[in-house]
Amino acid sequence: MTTSRTALVIGAAGQDGSYLTELLLGQGYAVVGVVRGGEATRLTNLEHVLDSIRLVTADLADTDTIIDAVATYEPDELYNFASVSFGPDAWDDPVRTVELGGLAIARLLEGLRSLRAAPRFFQASSSWVFGRPTRSPQNEQTPYAPVEPYGAAKALGDFLIRGYRERHDLFACSGLFYNHESPRRPERFVTRKITRAAASIALGLSNQLVLGDVEARRDWGFAADYALAAWLMLQADEPADFVVATGRPRTVRQFAEAAFEAAGLELERHLVLDPSLSRARGQVADLVGDSSAARSALGWSPTVAFDELVRLMVDSDLSSLSGETRSSA
């Protein structure tokens, strides 16, 4: 498929941004990726497409540079995946979390409004806006109830998008993404901690997986499916916000069991529980999403099942660790 459209992707080097970049290139778009300063050595997710895209160096807080890029390249679509996305970081620096998740979005929307022809805008939001909801599963009508800085910042961004959409007629959408994983997920996230540990133990490089709250539940999907949902939202006739989720929650223990089974191991022989790693007060509840609206209006549905997702991640870590072992031999 060929198209003359241009898209600008903020956070293109991350998990979601890199999958979206691949999707857009496959659809024939010209793609401009915004990456953070000093990130030249951290473009692993984009290495295979670097010759096919343009890069702009900017932090999300550097709104003027991003708006200048929009004015220069005149994209038809603008996608924002940049934020503080690791829960503990939000409490370590709540001011920066709110700056990136809320204030930067306000400046970005105001900048877009000033353009002669504003691009369609997608904002990656989060299930964490629901905090501790009174109903499950959650959908687009579930009241927001964030309990920590990340969810509060995302909620502010969502409310701003609704306001600019209604008052200034911007084509702007929020995707309320539930947990989504892939081999590109950074290692500090619990899912990659688990799959990398399973691979390491299978290769004889270690012997233990240390976890905290293994009964915490999450609604896990495949990141590339969620990138597709973002693109579909900007292809719709009218802008709207959508919950994007699988609707199937699993515990951390179930994720670990699937990972160790994929590596040919028994979890209980290697699992060590450390209560100090358990979820602290002020964290979100066990969230599960109802994506009926996205399925109906956008024709979206998950394509990668839970066990297949976990196996993809374990296989990737097995390959990566095997390569590292050979290189150091």
Contacts in CASP RR format, 6 or more apart in sequence:
PFRMAT RR
TARGET T0000
AUTHOR 0000-0000-0000
METHOD contacts of the structure
MODEL  1
MTTSRTALVIGAAGQDGSYLTELLLGQGYAVVGVVRGGEATRLTNLEHVL
DSIRLVTADLADTDTIIDAVATYEPDELYNFASVSFGPDAWDDPVRTVEL
GGLAIARLLEGLRSLRAAPRFFQASSSWVFGRPTRSPQNEQTPYAPVEPY
GAAKALGDFLIRGYRERHDLFACSGLFYNHESPRRPERFVTRKITRAAAS
IALGLSNQLVLGDVEARRDWGFAADYALAAWLMLQADEPADFVVATGRPR
TVRQFAEAAFEAAGLELERHLVLDPSLSRARGQVADLVGDSSAARSALGW
SPTVAFDELVRLMVDSDLSSLSGETRSSA
1 26 0 8 1.000
1 27 0 8 1.000
1 28 0 8 1.000
2 28 0 8 1.000
3 27 0 8 1.000
3 28 0 8 1.000
3 29 0 8 1.000
5 27 0 8 1.000
5 28 0 8 1.000
5 29 0 8 1.000
5 30 0 8 1.000
5 76 0 8 1.000
5 77 0 8 1.000
6 29 0 8 1.000
6 30 0 8 1.000
6 31 0 8 1.000
6 32 0 8 1.000
6 73 0 8 1.000
6 74 0 8 1.000
6 75 0 8 1.000
6 76 0 8 1.000
6 77 0 8 1.000
7 24 0 8 1.000
7 29 0 8 1.000
7 30 0 8 1.000
7 31 0 8 1.000
7 32 0 8 1.000
7 75 0 8 1.000
7 76 0 8 1.000
7 77 0 8 1.000
7 78 0 8 1.000
7 79 0 8 1.000
8 31 0 8 1.000
8 32 0 8 1.000
8 33 0 8 1.000
8 34 0 8 1.000
8 56 0 8 1.000
8 69 0 8 1.000
8 70 0 8 1.000
8 73 0 8 1.000
8 75 0 8 1.000
8 77 0 8 1.000
8 78 0 8 1.000
8 79 0 8 1.000
8 119 0 8 1.000
9 17 0 8 1.000
9 20 0 8 1.000
9 21 0 8 1.000
9 24 0 8 1.000
9 31 0 8 1.000
9 32 0 8 1.000
9 33 0 8 1.000
9 34 0 8 1.000
9 79 0 8 1.000
9 81 0 8 1.000
10 33 0 8 1.000
10 34 0 8 1.000
10 60 0 8 1.000
10 66 0 8 1.000
10 78 0 8 1.000
10 79 0 8 1.000
10 80 0 8 1.000
10 81 0 8 1.000
10 82 0 8 1.000
11 17 0 8 1.000
11 33 0 8 1.000
11 34 0 8 1.000
11 35 0 8 1.000
11 36 0 8 1.000
11 60 0 8 1.000
11 80 0 8 1.000
11 81 0 8 1.000
11 82 0 8 1.000
12 18 0 8 1.000
12 20 0 8 1.000
12 21 0 8 1.000
12 31 0 8 1.000
12 33 0 8 1.000
12 34 0 8 1.000
12 35 0 8 1.000
12 46 0 8 1.000
12 53 0 8 1.000
12 55 0 8 1.000
12 81 0 8 1.000
13 35 0 8 1.000
13 36 0 8 1.000
13 39 0 8 1.000
13 42 0 8 1.000
13 43 0 8 1.000
13 45 0 8 1.000
13 46 0 8 1.000
14 45 0 8 1.000
14 81 0 8 1.000
14 184 0 8 1.000
15 45 0 8 1.000
15 182 0 8 1.000
15 184 0 8 1.000
15 185 0 8 1.000
15 186 0 8 1.000
15 223 0 8 1.000
16 81 0 8 1.000
16 124 0 8 1.000
16 177 0 8 1.000
16 180 0 8 1.000
16 223 0 8 1.000
16 226 0 8 1.000
16 227 0 8 1.000
16 230 0 8 1.000
17 45 0 8 1.000
17 79 0 8 1.000
17 81 0 8 1.000
17 227 0 8 1.000
18 45 0 8 1.000
18 46 0 8 1.000
18 184 0 8 1.000
19 182 0 8 1.000
19 184 0 8 1.000
19 223 0 8 1.000
19 224 0 8 1.000
19 226 0 8 1.000
19 227 0 8 1.000
20 79 0 8 1.000
20 81 0 8 1.000
20 227 0 8 1.000
20 230 0 8 1.000
20 231 0 8 1.000
21 31 0 8 1.000
21 33 0 8 1.000
21 46 0 8 1.000
21 49 0 8 1.000
21 53 0 8 1.000
22 49 0 8 1.000
22 224 0 8 1.000
23 224 0 8 1.000
23 227 0 8 1.000
23 228 0 8 1.000
23 231 0 8 1.000
24 31 0 8 1.000
24 231 0 8 1.000
25 31 0 8 1.000
25 49 0 8 1.000
25 52 0 8 1.000
25 53 0 8 1.000
27 231 0 8 1.000
29 77 0 8 1.000
30 54 0 8 1.000
30 73 0 8 1.000
31 52 0 8 1.000
31 53 0 8 1.000
31 54 0 8 1.000
32 53 0 8 1.000
32 54 0 8 1.000
32 55 0 8 1.000
32 56 0 8 1.000
32 69 0 8 1.000
32 73 0 8 1.000
32 75 0 8 1.000
33 53 0 8 1.000
33 54 0 8 1.000
33 55 0 8 1.000
33 56 0 8 1.000
34 55 0 8 1.000
34 56 0 8 1.000
34 57 0 8 1.000
34 58 0 8 1.000
34 66 0 8 1.000
34 69 0 8 1.000
34 82 0 8 1.000
35 43 0 8 1.000
35 55 0 8 1.000
35 56 0 8 1.000
35 57 0 8 1.000
35 58 0 8 1.000
36 57 0 8 1.000
36 58 0 8 1.000
36 59 0 8 1.000
36 82 0 8 1.000
37 57 0 8 1.000
37 58 0 8 1.000
37 59 0 8 1.000
38 57 0 8 1.000
39 57 0 8 1.000
43 50 0 8 1.000
45 184 0 8 1.000
46 53 0 8 1.000
54 73 0 8 1.000
56 65 0 8 1.000
56 66 0 8 1.000
56 69 0 8 1.000
57 65 0 8 1.000
58 65 0 8 1.000
58 66 0 8 1.000
58 69 0 8 1.000
59 82 0 8 1.000
60 66 0 8 1.000
60 80 0 8 1.000
60 82 0 8 1.000
60 83 0 8 1.000
60 100 0 8 1.000
60 101 0 8 1.000
60 104 0 8 1.000
60 108 0 8 1.000
61 99 0 8 1.000
61 100 0 8 1.000
61 104 0 8 1.000
63 104 0 8 1.000
63 107 0 8 1.000
63 108 0 8 1.000
63 111 0 8 1.000
66 108 0 8 1.000
67 108 0 8 1.000
67 111 0 8 1.000
67 112 0 8 1.000
67 114 0 8 1.000
67 115 0 8 1.000
70 78 0 8 1.000
70 112 0 8 1.000
70 115 0 8 1.000
70 119 0 8 1.000
71 115 0 8 1.000
74 117 0 8 1.000
74 119 0 8 1.000
75 119 0 8 1.000
76 119 0 8 1.000
76 120 0 8 1.000
77 119 0 8 1.000
77 120 0 8 1.000
77 121 0 8 1.000
77 122 0 8 1.000
77 234 0 8 1.000
78 112 0 8 1.000
78 119 0 8 1.000
78 120 0 8 1.000
78 121 0 8 1.000
78 122 0 8 1.000
79 121 0 8 1.000
79 122 0 8 1.000
79 124 0 8 1.000
79 230 0 8 1.000
79 234 0 8 1.000
80 105 0 8 1.000
80 108 0 8 1.000
80 121 0 8 1.000
80 122 0 8 1.000
80 123 0 8 1.000
80 124 0 8 1.000
81 124 0 8 1.000
82 100 0 8 1.000
83 97 0 8 1.000
83 100 0 8 1.000
83 101 0 8 1.000
83 124 0 8 1.000
83 150 0 8 1.000
83 153 0 8 1.000
83 154 0 8 1.000
84 90 0 8 1.000
84 93 0 8 1.000
84 96 0 8 1.000
84 97 0 8 1.000
84 100 0 8 1.000
84 101 0 8 1.000
84 150 0 8 1.000
84 153 0 8 1.000
85 150 0 8 1.000
86 186 0 8 1.000
86 188 0 8 1.000
86 189 0 8 1.000
87 148 0 8 1.000
87 150 0 8 1.000
89 97 0 8 1.000
90 97 0 8 1.000
90 148 0 8 1.000
90 149 0 8 1.000
90 150 0 8 1.000
90 151 0 8 1.000
90 153 0 8 1.000
91 148 0 8 1.000
91 149 0 8 1.000
94 149 0 8 1.000
97 149 0 8 1.000
97 150 0 8 1.000
97 153 0 8 1.000
98 149 0 8 1.000
98 152 0 8 1.000
98 153 0 8 1.000
98 156 0 8 1.000
100 153 0 8 1.000
101 153 0 8 1.000
101 154 0 8 1.000
101 156 0 8 1.000
101 157 0 8 1.000
102 153 0 8 1.000
102 154 0 8 1.000
102 156 0 8 1.000
102 157 0 8 1.000
102 160 0 8 1.000
105 123 0 8 1.000
105 156 0 8 1.000
105 157 0 8 1.000
105 160 0 8 1.000
105 161 0 8 1.000
106 157 0 8 1.000
106 160 0 8 1.000
108 121 0 8 1.000
109 121 0 8 1.000
109 160 0 8 1.000
109 161 0 8 1.000
109 164 0 8 1.000
109 170 0 8 1.000
109 172 0 8 1.000
112 118 0 8 1.000
112 119 0 8 1.000
112 121 0 8 1.000
112 170 0 8 1.000
112 172 0 8 1.000
113 164 0 8 1.000
113 168 0 8 1.000
113 170 0 8 1.000
118 170 0 8 1.000
118 171 0 8 1.000
120 171 0 8 1.000
120 172 0 8 1.000
120 173 0 8 1.000
120 234 0 8 1.000
120 239 0 8 1.000
121 161 0 8 1.000
121 170 0 8 1.000
121 171 0 8 1.000
121 172 0 8 1.000
121 173 0 8 1.000
121 234 0 8 1.000
122 172 0 8 1.000
122 173 0 8 1.000
122 174 0 8 1.000
122 175 0 8 1.000
122 230 0 8 1.000
122 233 0 8 1.000
122 234 0 8 1.000
123 157 0 8 1.000
123 158 0 8 1.000
123 161 0 8 1.000
123 172 0 8 1.000
123 173 0 8 1.000
123 174 0 8 1.000
123 175 0 8 1.000
124 174 0 8 1.000
124 175 0 8 1.000
124 177 0 8 1.000
124 230 0 8 1.000
125 154 0 8 1.000
125 157 0 8 1.000
125 158 0 8 1.000
125 174 0 8 1.000
125 175 0 8 1.000
125 176 0 8 1.000
125 177 0 8 1.000
125 241 0 8 1.000
126 150 0 8 1.000
126 151 0 8 1.000
126 154 0 8 1.000
126 176 0 8 1.000
126 177 0 8 1.000
127 138 0 8 1.000
127 176 0 8 1.000
127 177 0 8 1.000
127 178 0 8 1.000
127 179 0 8 1.000
127 219 0 8 1.000
127 243 0 8 1.000
127 245 0 8 1.000
127 284 0 8 1.000
127 287 0 8 1.000
127 289 0 8 1.000
128 146 0 8 1.000
128 148 0 8 1.000
128 150 0 8 1.000
128 151 0 8 1.000
128 154 0 8 1.000
128 284 0 8 1.000
128 287 0 8 1.000
129 144 0 8 1.000
129 146 0 8 1.000
129 151 0 8 1.000
129 154 0 8 1.000
129 155 0 8 1.000
129 158 0 8 1.000
129 176 0 8 1.000
130 138 0 8 1.000
130 142 0 8 1.000
130 143 0 8 1.000
130 144 0 8 1.000
130 145 0 8 1.000
130 146 0 8 1.000
130 284 0 8 1.000
130 285 0 8 1.000
130 287 0 8 1.000
131 144 0 8 1.000
131 145 0 8 1.000
131 146 0 8 1.000
131 147 0 8 1.000
131 148 0 8 1.000
131 151 0 8 1.000
131 284 0 8 1.000
131 285 0 8 1.000
131 287 0 8 1.000
132 145 0 8 1.000
132 147 0 8 1.000
132 284 0 8 1.000
132 285 0 8 1.000
133 142 0 8 1.000
133 143 0 8 1.000
133 145 0 8 1.000
133 285 0 8 1.000
133 287 0 8 1.000
134 143 0 8 1.000
134 145 0 8 1.000
135 142 0 8 1.000
136 287 0 8 1.000
136 288 0 8 1.000
136 289 0 8 1.000
137 245 0 8 1.000
137 247 0 8 1.000
137 288 0 8 1.000
137 289 0 8 1.000
137 290 0 8 1.000
138 243 0 8 1.000
138 287 0 8 1.000
138 288 0 8 1.000
138 289 0 8 1.000
138 290 0 8 1.000
139 243 0 8 1.000
139 289 0 8 1.000
139 290 0 8 1.000
139 292 0 8 1.000
139 293 0 8 1.000
140 176 0 8 1.000
140 241 0 8 1.000
140 242 0 8 1.000
140 243 0 8 1.000
140 293 0 8 1.000
144 155 0 8 1.000
144 158 0 8 1.000
146 152 0 8 1.000
146 154 0 8 1.000
146 155 0 8 1.000
147 282 0 8 1.000
147 283 0 8 1.000
147 284 0 8 1.000
148 282 0 8 1.000
148 283 0 8 1.000
148 284 0 8 1.000
151 284 0 8 1.000
157 174 0 8 1.000
158 174 0 8 1.000
158 176 0 8 1.000
158 241 0 8 1.000
161 172 0 8 1.000
161 173 0 8 1.000
161 174 0 8 1.000
161 241 0 8 1.000
162 174 0 8 1.000
162 241 0 8 1.000
164 170 0 8 1.000
164 172 0 8 1.000
165 171 0 8 1.000
165 172 0 8 1.000
165 239 0 8 1.000
170 239 0 8 1.000
171 234 0 8 1.000
171 239 0 8 1.000
172 239 0 8 1.000
173 233 0 8 1.000
173 234 0 8 1.000
173 239 0 8 1.000
173 240 0 8 1.000
173 241 0 8 1.000
173 242 0 8 1.000
174 241 0 8 1.000
174 242 0 8 1.000
175 229 0 8 1.000
175 230 0 8 1.000
175 233 0 8 1.000
175 241 0 8 1.000
175 242 0 8 1.000
175 243 0 8 1.000
175 244 0 8 1.000
176 241 0 8 1.000
176 242 0 8 1.000
176 243 0 8 1.000
176 244 0 8 1.000
177 226 0 8 1.000
177 229 0 8 1.000
177 244 0 8 1.000
177 245 0 8 1.000
178 218 0 8 1.000
178 219 0 8 1.000
178 220 0 8 1.000
178 221 0 8 1.000
178 243 0 8 1.000
178 244 0 8 1.000
178 245 0 8 1.000
178 246 0 8 1.000
178 247 0 8 1.000
178 287 0 8 1.000
178 288 0 8 1.000
178 289 0 8 1.000
179 191 0 8 1.000
179 218 0 8 1.000
179 219 0 8 1.000
179 220 0 8 1.000
179 221 0 8 1.000
180 220 0 8 1.000
180 221 0 8 1.000
180 222 0 8 1.000
180 223 0 8 1.000
180 225 0 8 1.000
180 226 0 8 1.000
180 244 0 8 1.000
181 189 0 8 1.000
181 191 0 8 1.000
181 192 0 8 1.000
181 220 0 8 1.000
181 221 0 8 1.000
181 222 0 8 1.000
181 223 0 8 1.000
181 309 0 8 1.000
181 313 0 8 1.000
182 222 0 8 1.000
182 223 0 8 1.000
182 224 0 8 1.000
182 309 0 8 1.000
182 312 0 8 1.000
182 313 0 8 1.000
183 312 0 8 1.000
183 313 0 8 1.000
183 316 0 8 1.000
183 317 0 8 1.000
184 223 0 8 1.000
185 191 0 8 1.000
185 192 0 8 1.000
185 223 0 8 1.000
185 313 0 8 1.000
186 192 0 8 1.000
187 193 0 8 1.000
187 196 0 8 1.000
190 211 0 8 1.000
190 252 0 8 1.000
190 255 0 8 1.000
191 220 0 8 1.000
191 255 0 8 1.000
191 313 0 8 1.000
192 313 0 8 1.000
192 317 0 8 1.000
193 209 0 8 1.000
193 211 0 8 1.000
194 209 0 8 1.000
194 211 0 8 1.000
194 252 0 8 1.000
194 255 0 8 1.000
194 256 0 8 1.000
194 259 0 8 1.000
195 259 0 8 1.000
195 310 0 8 1.000
195 313 0 8 1.000
195 314 0 8 1.000
195 316 0 8 1.000
195 317 0 8 1.000
196 317 0 8 1.000
196 321 0 8 1.000
197 206 0 8 1.000
197 208 0 8 1.000
197 209 0 8 1.000
197 259 0 8 1.000
197 270 0 8 1.000
198 209 0 8 1.000
198 256 0 8 1.000
198 259 0 8 1.000
198 260 0 8 1.000
198 262 0 8 1.000
198 263 0 8 1.000
198 265 0 8 1.000
198 314 0 8 1.000
198 317 0 8 1.000
199 263 0 8 1.000
199 314 0 8 1.000
199 317 0 8 1.000
199 318 0 8 1.000
199 320 0 8 1.000
199 321 0 8 1.000
200 206 0 8 1.000
200 317 0 8 1.000
200 321 0 8 1.000
201 207 0 8 1.000
201 208 0 8 1.000
201 209 0 8 1.000
201 260 0 8 1.000
201 263 0 8 1.000
201 265 0 8 1.000
201 270 0 8 1.000
202 263 0 8 1.000
202 264 0 8 1.000
202 265 0 8 1.000
202 318 0 8 1.000
203 318 0 8 1.000
203 321 0 8 1.000
203 322 0 8 1.000
203 325 0 8 1.000
205 321 0 8 1.000
205 325 0 8 1.000
207 270 0 8 1.000
208 270 0 8 1.000
208 271 0 8 1.000
208 272 0 8 1.000
209 256 0 8 1.000
209 260 0 8 1.000
209 267 0 8 1.000
209 270 0 8 1.000
209 271 0 8 1.000
209 272 0 8 1.000
210 272 0 8 1.000
210 273 0 8 1.000
210 274 0 8 1.000
210 277 0 8 1.000
211 252 0 8 1.000
211 256 0 8 1.000
211 271 0 8 1.000
211 272 0 8 1.000
211 273 0 8 1.000
211 274 0 8 1.000
211 277 0 8 1.000
212 252 0 8 1.000
212 273 0 8 1.000
212 274 0 8 1.000
212 275 0 8 1.000
212 276 0 8 1.000
212 277 0 8 1.000
212 278 0 8 1.000
212 279 0 8 1.000
213 252 0 8 1.000
213 277 0 8 1.000
213 278 0 8 1.000
213 279 0 8 1.000
214 251 0 8 1.000
214 252 0 8 1.000
214 253 0 8 1.000
214 256 0 8 1.000
214 271 0 8 1.000
214 273 0 8 1.000
215 251 0 8 1.000
215 252 0 8 1.000
215 253 0 8 1.000
216 251 0 8 1.000
216 252 0 8 1.000
216 279 0 8 1.000
216 286 0 8 1.000
217 249 0 8 1.000
217 250 0 8 1.000
217 251 0 8 1.000
217 252 0 8 1.000
217 286 0 8 1.000
217 288 0 8 1.000
218 249 0 8 1.000
218 250 0 8 1.000
218 252 0 8 1.000
218 255 0 8 1.000
218 286 0 8 1.000
218 287 0 8 1.000
219 245 0 8 1.000
219 246 0 8 1.000
219 247 0 8 1.000
219 248 0 8 1.000
219 249 0 8 1.000
219 287 0 8 1.000
219 288 0 8 1.000
219 289 0 8 1.000
220 246 0 8 1.000
220 250 0 8 1.000
220 255 0 8 1.000
220 306 0 8 1.000
220 309 0 8 1.000
221 245 0 8 1.000
221 246 0 8 1.000
221 302 0 8 1.000
221 304 0 8 1.000
221 306 0 8 1.000
221 309 0 8 1.000
222 302 0 8 1.000
222 303 0 8 1.000
222 304 0 8 1.000
222 309 0 8 1.000
222 312 0 8 1.000
224 304 0 8 1.000
225 300 0 8 1.000
225 302 0 8 1.000
225 303 0 8 1.000
225 304 0 8 1.000
226 244 0 8 1.000
228 300 0 8 1.000
229 242 0 8 1.000
229 244 0 8 1.000
229 294 0 8 1.000
229 298 0 8 1.000
229 300 0 8 1.000
232 294 0 8 1.000
232 298 0 8 1.000
232 299 0 8 1.000
232 300 0 8 1.000
233 239 0 8 1.000
233 240 0 8 1.000
233 242 0 8 1.000
233 298 0 8 1.000
236 297 0 8 1.000
236 298 0 8 1.000
240 293 0 8 1.000
240 297 0 8 1.000
242 291 0 8 1.000
242 293 0 8 1.000
242 294 0 8 1.000
242 297 0 8 1.000
242 298 0 8 1.000
243 289 0 8 1.000
243 290 0 8 1.000
243 291 0 8 1.000
243 293 0 8 1.000
243 294 0 8 1.000
244 291 0 8 1.000
244 294 0 8 1.000
244 300 0 8 1.000
245 288 0 8 1.000
245 289 0 8 1.000
245 290 0 8 1.000
245 291 0 8 1.000
246 289 0 8 1.000
246 291 0 8 1.000
246 302 0 8 1.000
246 306 0 8 1.000
247 288 0 8 1.000
247 289 0 8 1.000
247 290 0 8 1.000
247 291 0 8 1.000
248 288 0 8 1.000
248 306 0 8 1.000
249 286 0 8 1.000
249 287 0 8 1.000
249 288 0 8 1.000
250 306 0 8 1.000
253 267 0 8 1.000
255 310 0 8 1.000
256 267 0 8 1.000
256 271 0 8 1.000
257 267 0 8 1.000
258 306 0 8 1.000
258 307 0 8 1.000
258 310 0 8 1.000
258 311 0 8 1.000
259 267 0 8 1.000
259 310 0 8 1.000
259 313 0 8 1.000
259 314 0 8 1.000
260 266 0 8 1.000
260 267 0 8 1.000
260 270 0 8 1.000
261 267 0 8 1.000
262 307 0 8 1.000
262 310 0 8 1.000
262 311 0 8 1.000
262 314 0 8 1.000
262 315 0 8 1.000
263 314 0 8 1.000
263 318 0 8 1.000
291 300 0 8 1.000
291 301 0 8 1.000
294 300 0 8 1.000
295 301 0 8 1.000
304 312 0 8 1.000
END
